[in-house]
Amino acid sequence: MATIDIISASGKKGAVELSDSLFSEKLNRAVLYTLVRSNLAGRHHGTVDTKTRAEVDRTSKKIFRQKGTGNARHGSRKSSPFVGGGRVFGPHPRDFTIRLPRKVRQLGFREALRSKLIDKEIVIVNEIPLTEIKTKKAAEFFKSLKVRSGMVVLDKPHETISKSIRNLKGFRVAQTDQLQVADILKFQHIIFTKESFEQVRNRYLT
């Protein structure tokens, strides 16, 4: 059985046992690509909108007579060639979400976590010793862990930890139910508390 050390303020204390297959099996990079693409597409709001000639507020009176002017025939100022006219084939609100089966999403999380385990980029701490909102203390804590950037994963909301870390460049706080594959792969290190890693392990790594 492979193990990961649990780090405490006084040094290493305890370990988490994991199956050897998590380290020996080949990574499914196709699933990782699919999940990252789905995550990023879901962040695309798709709220941009343009008006067609049916929606612009301009006169529909005929601009000039049909014949004898030497100009092309036009029937309305709402037409797209005119300034203020409607736009042809412009963007409209749409949903960019790429929906994936539940088993594919679960496999993607498993593969993302496995990639971090293989690269030794997962850190498990016994606790995060922040009793007051102090960004400086948070920076010192990560410096002691030798972590320059990473995502801190908590098992439940913690205002003191979140507010202490939010102004640190290269760091982010998330809960276990907010994790996305794109974020797991984006950050250099993933810092779990003992409780949050237990939740993730039971859900994806068993």
VOBA-1610 file (N, C-alpha, C; in pm, whole numbers, padded with zeros to 5 digits, always signed):
BEGIN
Met+00083-00120+00000Met+00000+00000+00000Met+00087+00126+00000Ala+00055+00220-00086Ala+00125+00348-00089Ala+00069+00439+00020Thr+00150+00529+00067Thr+00107+00619+00175Thr+00144+00764+00143Ile+00065+00856+00201Ile+00096+01000+00194Ile+00101+01051+00337Asp+00206+01124+00370Asp+00222+01176+00505Asp+00123+01289+00533Ile+00076+01292+00656Ile-00007+01404+00704Ile+00085+01497+00783Ile+00095+01622+00740Ile+00188+01717+00800Ile+00116+01796+00909Ser+00179+01805+01024Ser+00126+01887+01134Ser+00222+02002+01159Ala+00183+02091+01248Ala+00266+02208+01278Ala+00402+02168+01335Ser+00407+02055+01400Ser+00532+02010+01461Ser+00612+01916+01373Gly+00565+01890+01252Gly+00633+01797+01162Gly+00537+01693+01108Lys+00592+01582+01059Lys+00508+01478+01002Lys+00443+01396+01113Lys+00315+01368+01093Lys+00241+01292+01193Lys+00131+01213+01123Gly+00145+01083+01122Gly+00045+00998+01061Gly+00060+00990+00910Ala-00020+00906+00850Ala-00016+00885+00706Ala-00150+00833+00657Val-00175+00853+00529Val-00297+00803+00464Val-00256+00693+00367Glu-00322+00580+00378Glu-00291+00467+00290Glu-00377+00473+00165Leu-00314+00447+00051Leu-00383+00447-00078Leu-00344+00322-00156Ser-00433+00282-00244Ser-00407+00163-00326Ser-00291+00187-00421Asp-00208+00085-00442Asp-00095+00096-00535Asp-00141+00120-00678Ser-00262+00075-00710Ser-00312+00090-00848Ser-00330+00236-00886Leu-00349+00324-00786Leu-00364+00467-00816Leu-00237+00524-00876Phe-00123+00464-00849Phe+00005+00514-00896Phe+00056+00435-01018Ser+00011+00312-01033Ser+00067+00226-01139Ser-00012+00230-01269Glu-00143+00256-01261Glu-00224+00256-01383Glu-00194+00378-01471Lys-00212+00360-01601Lys-00186+00468-01696Lys-00296+00572-01688Leu-00258+00700-01693Leu-00357+00808-01686Leu-00442+00813-01813Asn-00570+00837-01795Asn-00662+00853-01907Asn-00669+01002-01943Arg-00579+01046-02028Arg-00570+01188-02061Arg-00688+01236-02146Ala-00751+01146-02219Ala-00867+01185-02300Ala-00982+01230-02211Val-01002+01160-02100Val-01108+01198-02006Val-01074+01331-01940Leu-00946+01352-01905Leu-00905+01479-01846Leu-00933+01595-01942Tyr-00900+01576-02069Tyr-00925+01680-02169Tyr-01075+01711-02178Thr-01157+01606-02178Thr-01302+01624-02191Thr-01358+01701-02072Leu-01311+01667-01950Leu-01360+01735-01830Leu-01315+01880-01825Val-01191+01908-01862Val-01142+02046-01862Val-01222+02128-01963Arg-01244+02071-02079Arg-01323+02142-02181Arg-01464+02171-02132Ser-01523+02075-02063Ser-01658+02094-02008Ser-01658+02201-01899Asn-01557+02200-01810Asn-01547+02301-01704Asn-01535+02441-01761Leu-01446+02458-01858Leu-01423+02590-01915Leu-01543+02639-01996Ala-01610+02547-02065Ala-01730+02585-02141Ala-01841+02631-02047Gly-01848+02570-01930Gly-01951+02608-01834Gly-01931+02747-01777Arg-01808+02799-01785Arg-01779+02933-01736Arg-01810+03041-01840His-01842+02999-01961His-01875+03092-02069His-02022+03132-02054His-02047+03257-02018His-02183+03298-01987His-02274+03300-02110Gly-02221+03341-02223Gly-02303+03344-02344Gly-02419+03441-02336Thr-02396+03558-02274Thr-02505+03655-02256Thr-02502+03769-02359Val-02405+03770-02449Val-02398+03877-02548Val-02517+03867-02643Asp-02568+03984-02683Asp-02687+03985-02768Asp-02681+04104-02864Thr-02723+04082-02985Thr-02735+04191-03083Thr-02878+04196-03134Lys-02918+04312-03184Lys-03055+04330-03232Lys-03064+04306-03382Thr-03168+04236-03420Thr-03196+04218-03562Thr-03278+04337-03612Arg-03307+04340-03741Arg-03384+04453-03795Arg-03526+04455-03739Ala-03571+04343-03684Ala-03705+04339-03624Ala-03704+04400-03484Glu-03586+04419-03426Glu-03577+04465-03286Glu-03530+04609-03272Val-03463+04665-03373Val-03413+04802-03361Val-03528+04901-03369Asp-03509+05017-03303Asp-03613+05118-03298Asp-03582+05227-03401Arg-03621+05203-03524Arg-03601+05302-03630Arg-03728+05306-03715Thr-03739+05410-03795Thr-03859+05424-03878Thr-03863+05316-03986Ser-03984+05273-04018Ser-04001+05176-04126Ser-04053+05244-04253Lys-04053+05378-04248Lys-04099+05453-04366Lys-03998+05436-04480Lys-04048+05425-04603Lys-03959+05411-04718Lys-03871+05534-04731Ile-03739+05510-04748Ile-03639+05617-04743Ile-03655+05715-04859Phe-03665+05662-04977Phe-03687+05744-05097Phe-03764+05660-05197Arg-03805+05724-05302Arg-03887+05652-05399Arg-03810+05539-05464Gln-03885+05445-05516Gln-03826+05321-05567Gln-03735+05346-05687Lys-03778+05430-05780Lys-03703+05446-05905Lys-03665+05593-05928Gly-03565+05611-06010Gly-03529+05744-06056Gly-03427+05818-05972Thr-03381+05761-05861Thr-03285+05832-05776Thr-03140+05791-05804Gly-03120+05679-05871Gly-02985+05629-05896Gly-02929+05549-05780Asn-03003+05539-05670Asn-02960+05461-05554Asn-03019+05321-05557Ala-02963+05235-05476Ala-03019+05101-05462Ala-03154+05108-05394Arg-03236+05008-05413Arg-03371+05008-05357Arg-03365+04978-05207His-03427+05064-05126His-03435+05041-04981His-03576+05072-04934Gly-03619+04993-04837Gly-03755+05014-04788Gly-03760+05057-04643Ser-03644+05052-04569Ser-03649+05084-04426Ser-03511+05118-04373Arg-03509+05209-04276Arg-03383+05242-04209Arg-03337+05130-04115Lys-03422+05032-04093Lys-03387+04920-04006Lys-03293+04821-04074Ser-03276+04837-04203Ser-03191+04745-04278Ser-03045+04755-04232Ser-02973+04645-04239Ser-02837+04638-04184Ser-02735+04731-04250Pro-02744+04770-04376Pro-02642+04860-04433Pro-02639+04999-04369Phe-02748+05039-04303Phe-02755+05173-04245Phe-02703+05175-04101Val-02644+05289-04063Val-02601+05307-03925Val-02723+05301-03833Gly-02715+05219-03731Gly-02828+05202-03640Gly-02924+05094-03684Gly-02894+05031-03797Gly-02980+04924-03844Gly-02952+04793-03771Gly-03032+04693-03797Gly-03016+04563-03732Gly-02892+04490-03783Arg-02841+04398-03701Arg-02723+04321-03739Arg-02764+04184-03793Val-02701+04145-03901Val-02731+04016-03963Val-02641+03908-03903Phe-02698+03798-03861Phe-02625+03682-03806Phe-02538+03720-03685Gly-02584+03815-03605Gly-02510+03853-03484Gly-02530+03750-03373Pro-02448+03759-03266Pro-02461+03664-03156Pro-02586+03688-03072His-02639+03581-03017His-02755+03586-02929His-02729+03497-02808Pro-02798+03520-02696Pro-02774+03437-02577Pro-02787+03288-02607Arg-02691+03209-02554Arg-02695+03065-02574Arg-02627+02996-02456Asp-02652+02870-02442Asp-02594+02790-02334Asp-02478+02711-02391Phe-02357+02737-02337Phe-02236+02669-02385Phe-02206+02539-02307Thr-02292+02504-02213Thr-02266+02389-02126Thr-02248+02260-02206Ile-02143+02186-02171Ile-02122+02053-02228Ile-02155+01952-02119Arg-02266+01883-02133Arg-02311+01789-02031Arg-02248+01653-02053Leu-02196+01598-01945Leu-02128+01469-01951Leu-02194+01370-01856Pro-02188+01241-01885Pro-02244+01140-01795Pro-02175+01143-01658Arg-02247+01105-01556Arg-02194+01108-01420Arg-02069+01022-01406Lys-02067+00905-01467Lys-01951+00817-01455Lys-01827+00877-01521Val-01847+00953-01628Val-01734+01020-01694Val-01679+01130-01603Arg-01769+01204-01537Arg-01725+01309-01445Arg-01648+01250-01328Gln-01698+01141-01274Gln-01629+01076-01162Gln-01491+01025-01203Leu-01484+00965-01322Leu-01355+00916-01371Leu-01258+01031-01393Gly-01309+01144-01442Gly-01224+01261-01464Gly-01163+01313-01334Phe-01245+01320-01229Phe-01193+01362-01098Phe-01088+01264-01048Arg-01115+01137-01064Arg-01019+01035-01020Arg-00885+01050-01092Glu-00892+01070-01224Glu-00769+01083-01302Glu-00694+01211-01268Ala-00767+01321-01243Ala-00702+01447-01206Ala-00629+01434-01072Leu-00695+01371-00977Leu-00633+01351-00846Leu-00515+01255-00856Arg-00529+01152-00938Arg-00419+01057-00958Arg-00297+01126-01018Ser-00321+01218-01112Ser-00208+01288-01174Ser-00131+01370-01071Lys-00205+01430-00977Lys-00139+01506-00870Lys-00067+01414-00772Leu-00126+01299-00745Leu-00061+01203-00656Leu+00069+01151-00717Ile+00064+01119-00845Ile+00183+01067-00914Ile+00295+01170-00914Asp+00257+01297-00934Asp+00357+01406-00939Asp+00394+01458-00799Lys+00337+01396-00695Lys+00363+01434-00555Lys+00329+01582-00531Glu+00215+01624-00584Glu+00172+01763-00571Glu+00048+01776-00482Ile+00017+01672-00406Ile-00091+01679-00308Ile-00030+01685-00168Val-00073+01784-00091Val-00023+01803+00046Val-00142+01788+00141Ile-00126+01705+00243Ile-00230+01686+00343Ile-00180+01740+00477Val-00256+01831+00535Val-00216+01890+00663Val-00314+01849+00772Asn-00264+01834+00890Asn-00348+01796+01004Asn-00447+01907+01036Glu-00400+02032+01023Glu-00487+02149+01043Glu-00420+02270+00981Ile-00499+02374+00955Ile-00445+02500+00907Ile-00448+02598+01024Pro-00332+02629+01082Pro-00326+02705+01208Pro-00350+02855+01190Leu-00471+02891+01150Leu-00507+03032+01134Leu-00625+03061+01225Thr-00600+03129+01335Thr-00705+03158+01432Thr-00762+03299+01415Glu-00693+03383+01335Glu-00742+03517+01305Glu-00712+03549+01160Ile-00781+03647+01107Ile-00766+03682+00966Ile-00636+03758+00947Lys-00532+03687+00904Lys-00400+03746+00883Lys-00338+03685+00757Thr-00328+03765+00652Thr-00269+03718+00528Thr-00121+03683+00548Lys-00053+03759+00631Lys+00089+03734+00655Lys+00112+03596+00718Lys+00027+03558+00813Lys+00040+03427+00876Lys+00010+03315+00777Ala-00085+03339+00687Ala-00116+03240+00585Ala+00005+03221+00492Ala+00070+03333+00455Ala+00189+03325+00370Ala+00301+03249+00439Glu+00318+03274+00569Glu+00421+03203+00644Glu+00392+03054+00653Phe+00265+03019+00666Phe+00227+02878+00673Phe+00260+02805+00544Phe+00227+02867+00430Phe+00257+02804+00301Phe+00407+02798+00274Lys+00478+02899+00324Lys+00624+02898+00310Lys+00685+02781+00387Ser+00629+02752+00504Ser+00679+02638+00583Ser+00651+02505+00513Leu+00544+02503+00432Leu+00512+02382+00355Leu+00591+02375+00225Lys+00664+02483+00192Lys+00738+02495+00066Lys+00643+02489-00054Val+00530+02558-00040Val+00429+02564-00145Val+00420+02708-00194Arg+00448+02731-00321Arg+00445+02866-00378Arg+00308+02905-00433Ser+00231+02808-00476Ser+00096+02834-00524Ser+00014+02707-00510Gly-00114+02723-00490Gly-00196+02604-00476Gly-00339+02636-00439Met-00421+02532-00437Met-00561+02545-00399Met-00582+02472-00267Val-00639+02543-00172Val-00668+02485-00041Val-00809+02430-00043Val-00824+02303-00009Val-00954+02237-00013Val-01001+02210+00130Leu-01118+02263+00163Leu-01175+02248+00297Leu-01298+02158+00292Asp-01329+02095+00404Asp-01447+02009+00408Asp-01574+02089+00436Lys-01560+02211+00489Lys-01675+02297+00517Lys-01629+02443+00515Pro-01721+02539+00505Pro-01681+02681+00499Pro-01606+02724+00625His-01502+02805+00604His-01423+02857+00717His-01382+03000+00682Glu-01451+03097+00743Glu-01433+03238+00706Glu-01291+03286+00733Thr-01233+03249+00847Thr-01099+03296+00882Thr-00995+03249+00780Ile-01001+03122+00743Ile-00905+03069+00646Ile-00927+03131+00509Ser-01052+03141+00468Ser-01083+03195+00335Ser-01036+03340+00320Lys-01062+03423+00422Lys-01026+03564+00415Lys-00876+03586+00433Ser-00809+03494+00500Ser-00664+03506+00517Ser-00590+03472+00388Ile-00649+03387+00307Ile-00580+03338+00187Ile-00621+03412+00060Arg-00738+03475+00060Arg-00793+03528-00064Arg-00706+03635-00131Asn-00621+03705-00053Asn-00536+03809-00113Asn-00397+03759-00150Leu-00371+03630-00128Leu-00242+03573-00166Leu-00242+03538-00313Lys-00145+03588-00386Lys-00136+03561-00528Lys-00102+03413-00551Gly-00179+03350-00639Gly-00152+03211-00673Gly-00220+03111-00582Phe-00307+03158-00492Phe-00376+03067-00402Phe-00528+03087-00412Arg-00598+02980-00381Arg-00744+02985-00383Arg-00798+02886-00280Val-00915+02916-00225Val-00980+02827-00130Val-01108+02772-00192Ala-01131+02643-00176Ala-01253+02580-00227Ala-01296+02471-00131Gln-01423+02434-00140Gln-01474+02322-00062Gln-01477+02198-00151Thr-01490+02082-00088Thr-01485+01957-00164Thr-01596+01949-00269Asp-01711+02011-00241Asp-01821+02006-00337Asp-01810+02114-00444Gln-01703+02194-00440Gln-01682+02299-00540Gln-01565+02266-00634Leu-01503+02153-00616Leu-01386+02117-00695Leu-01422+02098-00842Gln-01332+02143-00929Gln-01343+02119-01072Gln-01209+02068-01123Val-01216+01981-01222Val-01094+01921-01277Val-01000+02028-01330Ala-01054+02131-01396Ala-00971+02238-01451Ala-00889+02306-01343Asp-00949+02326-01224Asp-00877+02391-01114Asp-00773+02297-01052Ile-00807+02169-01042Ile-00711+02073-00985Ile-00584+02069-01070Leu-00600+02072-01201Leu-00485+02066-01290Leu-00414+02202-01303Lys-00487+02310-01279Lys-00430+02444-01297Lys-00328+02478-01188Phe-00363+02449-01062Phe-00277+02489-00952Phe-00163+02389-00933Gln-00049+02441-00893Gln+00071+02357-00877Gln+00052+02253-00766His-00004+02296-00653His-00027+02205-00541His-00173+02210-00499Ile-00222+02097-00448Ile-00354+02091-00387Ile-00333+02060-00240Ile-00375+02153-00152Ile-00355+02137-00008Ile-00487+02095+00055Phe-00492+01973+00106Phe-00611+01920+00172Phe-00592+01924+00323Thr-00702+01945+00394Thr-00701+01912+00536Thr-00727+01762+00547Lys-00700+01707+00661Lys-00721+01562+00680Lys-00866+01524+00653Glu-00960+01609+00697Glu-01102+01578+00679Glu-01145+01590+00532Ser-01098+01694+00464Ser-01139+01711+00324Ser-01081+01602+00235Phe-00958+01558+00263Phe-00900+01450+00182Phe-00976+01320+00205Glu-01022+01298+00326Glu-01100+01177+00356Glu-01229+01176+00273Gln-01293+01292+00261Gln-01415+01303+00180Gln-01386+01273+00033Val-01279+01334-00018Val-01243+01315-00160Val-01202+01171-00186Arg-01126+01114-00095Arg-01079+00975-00114Arg-01198+00879-00117Asn-01292+00896-00026Asn-01408+00807-00022Asn-01495+00821-00146Arg-01492+00940-00205Arg-01579+00964-00321Arg-01516+00924-00454Tyr-01385+00946-00468Tyr-01322+00926-00599Tyr-01208+00823-00602Leu-01145+00796-00490Leu-01022+00717-00494Leu-01036+00576-00434Thr-01158+00533-00406Thr-01178+00399-00352Thr-01220+00304-00462
//
